[in-house]
Amino acid sequence: MTKTPNPRALDRDEADMVEQTKALAERSPAELRDLIGRLRARRDRVQRQIRGRVRAGESGPDAGAREKKALLTDAIARVADEMDGRKSGRKATTATDNLRDAVRRKAESPSWTGPEDRTADLGPTETPNTKIAPSGALHAEGMRAAIARSTGAR
């Protein structure tokens, strides 16, 4: 399918119905029910045509009918969303409304939710091992260990 809808895919009545779905706010609930019924009837008719052609074995791309069905399906979805929105009582939210709600929620919640004291945990303290010589020691125990590792006593 192409990215832009083909204006010739729909006939005049269908194009008028699809155009009506782009401005649904001023329509009454009865008009919406009538519009969605007519759109579904047209979509179902196109679907039956597609299936009939497939059963008859007519080969070749049927892009026009499939594009018509896609346009009608999108229009049905727009009307159904509007009807659901009216039924649930929600209004269309804007970015400004969402920002206002986020600022309100942030003002209601405390800013710091961590521990009361802010001291850093240094972890367990190191205990020195006094049984071995310090690293790099060449006196006393360190010297003996170095001689023992070498070829022998000097």
N, C-alpha and C positions, 0 to 999 in steps of 0.2 A: 504494500500500500504506500501511497505517497504521503508526505508529511502534511500537505495542504489538501483539504477535501475538494473533491471534484464537484463543481457546482452543478454539473449535469447528472450526477448520480441520483439526485432526488427529483421527483416531479414537482410541479408548482405547489400542490397541496402539502406534500411532505416537507418541502423547503419552508413553507409558511409555518407549519407546526414546529419544526426545529428552531426557527427564528423566534417563535413565541416562548421557547424554553429558556431563552437568554435573558428575559425580563419577567421573572416569576413573582416578584414582590407585590405587584399591583393586582395579581389574579386572586380570585376568591377560591376557597376550597372546592366548590362545585366545579369551577372551571378547570382546576388542576386535575380533578378526578376524570373529567371528560377528556382533557388533553392526554393524560397518560393512557387512558383506554384506547383512544384513537392511535396513539403512537405504538402501543403494543400490538394492536390489530395489524397495522402496516408492517411491523417487524416480523410478526408471525407469518404473514402472507409471503414476505420475501424469503423467509426461512423455508417455507413449503416449496417455493419455486426452486430454491437451490437444491433441496433434497430430491425434488422431482427430476431435475436435470441430471443429477448424479445417478438416480435409479434408471433413467432412460439411456444412460451410457453416453450422453453427449459429452464429448471430451473438449478440452480447451479451457483456458482460464475464464473464470466467472468473477473477475475482479469488480465489475460494476455492481453486481448484486451483493457481493460481500461488503463492498464499501458502503452501499446503501444501508445494509443491516448494521454496520458498525456505527454509522452516523445516527441512526434511529436508536440504537442501544445507548449511546452516550446521552442523547436527549432524554430518554426514559430515566437514566440514572440521575440527571439533573433535577427532573421533576420529583422523583422519589426522595431525593435528599431534601428538597424544599418541603415536601409533605411531612417527612420525618421530623424535620426541624420545627415545623409548626406544631406537630403533635406533642413533641417533648417540651415545647415552650422555650427552647433555647433561641437566643438571637445570634446573629452573625457576629463573631468577635473580630476585632481588629487588632493590629499590632499595638496600638495605644492602650487598648483594654488589657491586653496581656501584660504589658509593661506596668501598668497601674496595679494589677493584681500581684505581680512579682515584688514590687516595691512595698506593698502592704504586707505581704507575707514575710518579707525580710525584716520589716519594722517590728512585727509581732514576735519573731523568734530571737532568743538571746544571741549575742554576737560570739561569745566564747562558751564552748561546750566541753572543754577539756578539764583536766584536773585543777583543783584550786591552787596548789602550789606549782609554780612554773620553774622548778629547779630541774636541771638536766640530770639524767641518770647516767653516771659514769661507768656503771657495770661493776663486776666484782673486782676487788683490789688484788694486785699481784702480790703473791707471797714469795719472797726470795728463797732460793734453794741454797742453803749454806754448805752442803756436802760436796759441791764441786767447785773447782777453781773458777775465778772470773774469766770471761772470754779474753783470749789473747795474753794471759798471764804467763810469763817466762820464768817466774821464780817459784820456788817451793813445789806445790803439787803440779803446777802447770809444766814445770821443767821435767818432772818425772814422767808425766804422761807423754811428753814429746820424745823423751829418750826411749820409752817403751815402744813407741810406734816406729821408731827408726830401726836401724840395723842392730842395735844393741847398746850396751854400756860403753862409754868412752873413757 
